[in-house]
Amino acid sequence: MLTMYLNSSNEISYKYINQTQQIQIVRLLGGANECIERAIFPDNDFDFNAPPDAYLEIHTYLSVTSVLSDRIPCQLL
């Protein structure tokens, strides 16, 4: 689940909540080769600021493999 909050700067404040029972790796892609990566445990959240043209990739770990679950353009959130 992802929620969005308006910010006074050029970026928007977002919150992603891992509502699955698996560990997820989220990767925020935006700006000039900027990349932030975080491990999000079940029922935990990730707060971040990003420009509207950024992407949030969500990788879900199943057993010993990683599956790209979603790639969301932040401007569509």
ZARO-794513 format. One record per residue: x negated, y negated, z negated of N, C-alpha, C in turn. Coordinates in Angstrom, 2 decimals. Atoms other than C-alpha are relative to their C-alpha. Layout:
X | Y | Z | X | Y | Z | X | Y | Z
...
***
This chain:
-0.85 | 1.17 | 0.00 | 0.00 | 0.00 | 0.00 | -0.89 | -1.23 | 0.00
0.80 | 1.21 | -0.11 | -1.35 | -3.40 | 0.94 | 0.91 | -1.20 | -0.19
-0.74 | 1.24 | 0.17 | -0.10 | -6.76 | -0.28 | -0.90 | -1.17 | 0.35
0.75 | 1.16 | -0.47 | -1.13 | -10.22 | 0.89 | 0.41 | -1.22 | -0.81
-0.24 | 1.26 | 0.71 | -1.45 | -13.55 | -0.95 | -0.69 | -1.12 | 0.76
0.60 | 1.14 | -0.70 | -2.06 | -16.93 | 0.63 | -1.05 | -0.65 | -0.88
1.15 | 0.58 | 0.68 | -5.33 | -18.63 | -0.29 | -0.21 | -1.40 | 0.55
0.21 | 1.37 | -0.47 | -6.36 | -22.30 | -0.03 | -1.15 | -0.12 | 1.00
1.12 | 0.03 | -0.96 | -9.47 | -21.42 | 2.05 | 0.46 | 0.57 | 1.34
-0.33 | -0.57 | -1.31 | -9.63 | -20.02 | 5.60 | 0.28 | 1.50 | -0.09
-0.21 | -1.43 | 0.17 | -9.29 | -16.51 | 4.18 | 1.30 | 0.25 | -0.76
-1.22 | -0.42 | 0.68 | -6.30 | -14.62 | 2.83 | -0.39 | 1.04 | -1.05
0.25 | -0.97 | 1.05 | -6.31 | -12.66 | -0.43 | 0.91 | 1.21 | 0.21
-0.72 | -1.25 | -0.21 | -5.29 | -9.00 | -0.06 | -0.24 | 0.92 | -1.19
0.18 | -1.05 | 0.99 | -4.81 | -6.06 | -2.41 | 0.44 | 1.31 | 0.66
-0.32 | -1.33 | -0.51 | -4.97 | -2.44 | -1.21 | 0.06 | 0.95 | -1.18
-0.17 | -0.98 | 1.07 | -3.69 | 0.31 | -3.54 | -0.03 | 1.40 | 0.61
0.08 | -1.40 | -0.46 | -4.68 | 3.94 | -2.99 | 1.12 | 0.78 | -0.69
-1.14 | -0.72 | 0.55 | -1.38 | 5.75 | -3.48 | -0.05 | 1.50 | 0.30
0.17 | -1.42 | -0.27 | -2.76 | 9.15 | -2.50 | -0.65 | 0.68 | -1.20
0.68 | -0.76 | 1.04 | -4.26 | 11.89 | -4.66 | -1.46 | 0.27 | 0.37
1.37 | -0.19 | -0.46 | -7.57 | 11.77 | -2.73 | -0.80 | -1.29 | -0.17
0.88 | 1.16 | -0.01 | -10.56 | 9.48 | -3.01 | -0.01 | -0.56 | 1.42
0.06 | 0.65 | -1.31 | -10.55 | 6.97 | -0.16 | -1.20 | -0.94 | 0.03
1.03 | 1.00 | -0.25 | -13.39 | 4.93 | 1.30 | 0.65 | -1.04 | 0.89
-0.55 | 1.08 | -0.82 | -12.19 | 1.56 | 2.55 | -1.16 | -0.83 | 0.50
1.05 | 0.79 | -0.64 | -14.32 | -0.43 | 4.93 | 0.66 | -1.25 | 0.58
-0.52 | 1.27 | -0.49 | -13.57 | -4.12 | 5.53 | -0.95 | -0.51 | 1.06
0.80 | 0.46 | -1.14 | -14.81 | -5.27 | 8.95 | 0.50 | -1.37 | 0.42
-0.39 | 1.33 | -0.43 | -14.81 | -8.94 | 9.78 | -1.19 | -0.92 | 0.07
1.06 | 0.99 | -0.11 | -16.90 | -11.95 | 10.65 | -1.16 | 0.50 | 0.84
1.21 | -0.31 | -0.77 | -20.41 | -11.79 | 12.09 | -0.67 | 1.25 | -0.57
0.55 | -1.29 | 0.42 | -21.23 | -8.09 | 11.60 | 0.10 | 0.22 | -1.51
-0.21 | -0.15 | 1.43 | -19.91 | -8.29 | 8.05 | 0.78 | 1.28 | -0.27
-0.66 | -1.27 | 0.34 | -18.94 | -4.97 | 6.47 | -0.12 | 0.22 | -1.51
-0.03 | -0.33 | 1.42 | -17.90 | -4.18 | 2.90 | 0.64 | 1.37 | -0.13
-0.49 | -1.36 | 0.14 | -17.38 | -0.58 | 1.83 | 0.16 | 0.31 | -1.48
-0.27 | -0.34 | 1.39 | -15.80 | 0.68 | -1.41 | 0.68 | 1.36 | -0.09
-0.72 | -1.24 | 0.31 | -14.70 | 4.01 | -2.88 | 1.17 | -0.37 | -0.91
-1.20 | 0.31 | 0.78 | -11.14 | 3.78 | -4.18 | 0.59 | 1.32 | -0.48
-0.54 | -1.23 | 0.58 | -9.94 | 6.49 | -6.55 | 1.53 | -0.06 | -0.01
-1.47 | -0.02 | 0.01 | -6.28 | 7.59 | -6.72 | 0.59 | -0.99 | -1.02
-0.73 | 0.98 | 0.81 | -3.95 | 4.90 | -8.11 | -0.85 | -1.23 | -0.38
0.81 | 1.20 | 0.21 | -6.78 | 2.31 | -8.14 | 0.21 | -0.96 | 1.16
-0.20 | 1.00 | -1.06 | -6.82 | -0.89 | -6.10 | -1.30 | -0.68 | 0.39
1.12 | 0.75 | -0.56 | -9.18 | -3.03 | -4.04 | 0.50 | -1.38 | 0.37
-0.36 | 1.39 | -0.29 | -8.79 | -6.82 | -4.09 | -1.10 | -0.59 | 0.87
0.99 | 0.61 | -0.88 | -10.49 | -8.73 | -1.28 | 0.57 | -1.20 | 0.72
-0.34 | 1.15 | -0.84 | -10.47 | -11.96 | 0.71 | -0.55 | 0.28 | 1.39
0.44 | -0.26 | -1.37 | -10.68 | -11.75 | 4.49 | 0.68 | -0.98 | 0.95
-0.67 | 0.80 | -1.03 | -10.01 | -13.84 | 7.59 | 1.10 | 0.83 | 0.65
-1.11 | -0.74 | -0.60 | -6.82 | -12.90 | 9.45 | -0.40 | 0.95 | 1.13
0.41 | -0.88 | -1.09 | -8.81 | -11.26 | 12.28 | -0.85 | 1.19 | -0.46
0.78 | -1.12 | 0.54 | -10.55 | -8.75 | 9.97 | 0.80 | 1.31 | 0.10
-0.61 | -1.33 | -0.02 | -9.85 | -4.99 | 9.94 | -0.32 | 0.71 | -1.30
0.23 | -0.86 | 1.15 | -9.46 | -2.61 | 7.01 | 0.11 | 1.44 | 0.48
-0.01 | -1.42 | -0.35 | -10.46 | 0.98 | 7.77 | 0.15 | 0.80 | -1.28
-0.24 | -0.84 | 1.16 | -9.23 | 3.64 | 5.38 | -0.39 | 1.43 | 0.36
0.48 | -1.37 | -0.22 | -11.11 | 6.95 | 5.27 | 0.42 | 0.84 | -1.21
-0.44 | -0.89 | 1.06 | -9.53 | 9.77 | 3.25 | -0.88 | 1.24 | 0.01
0.87 | -1.17 | 0.10 | -11.78 | 12.55 | 1.98 | 0.81 | 1.23 | -0.34
-0.66 | -1.28 | 0.19 | -10.37 | 16.05 | 2.33 | -1.07 | 1.07 | -0.02
1.02 | -1.03 | 0.16 | -12.62 | 18.82 | 1.03 | -1.37 | -0.65 | 0.19
1.33 | 0.56 | -0.22 | -16.08 | 18.02 | 2.45 | -0.07 | -0.87 | 1.26
-0.02 | 0.82 | -1.21 | -14.98 | 15.97 | 5.47 | 0.73 | -1.31 | -0.24
-0.67 | 1.29 | 0.05 | -13.88 | 12.40 | 6.00 | 0.87 | -0.15 | 1.24
-0.92 | 0.23 | -1.11 | -10.88 | 11.56 | 8.15 | 0.39 | -1.46 | -0.01
-0.44 | 1.38 | -0.11 | -10.21 | 8.05 | 9.40 | 1.52 | 0.01 | 0.01
-1.45 | -0.05 | 0.15 | -6.64 | 7.64 | 8.18 | 0.70 | -1.15 | 0.70
-0.66 | 1.16 | -0.60 | -5.92 | 4.16 | 9.48 | -1.01 | -1.10 | 0.24
0.78 | 1.21 | -0.26 | -7.46 | 1.01 | 10.97 | 1.00 | -1.11 | 0.22
-1.06 | 1.01 | 0.02 | -5.32 | -2.03 | 10.23 | -0.58 | -1.37 | 0.27
0.40 | 1.40 | -0.15 | -5.83 | -5.51 | 11.70 | 0.63 | -0.80 | -1.13
-0.50 | 0.71 | 1.16 | -5.49 | -7.73 | 8.65 | 1.07 | -1.03 | 0.38
-1.00 | 1.00 | -0.40 | -3.49 | -10.33 | 10.62 | 1.38 | 0.60 | 0.19
-1.31 | -0.64 | -0.14 | -0.70 | -7.76 | 11.06 | 0.59 | 0.44 | -1.34
-0.49 | -0.43 | 1.32 | -0.33 | -7.15 | 7.33 | 1.02 | -0.96 | -0.54
***
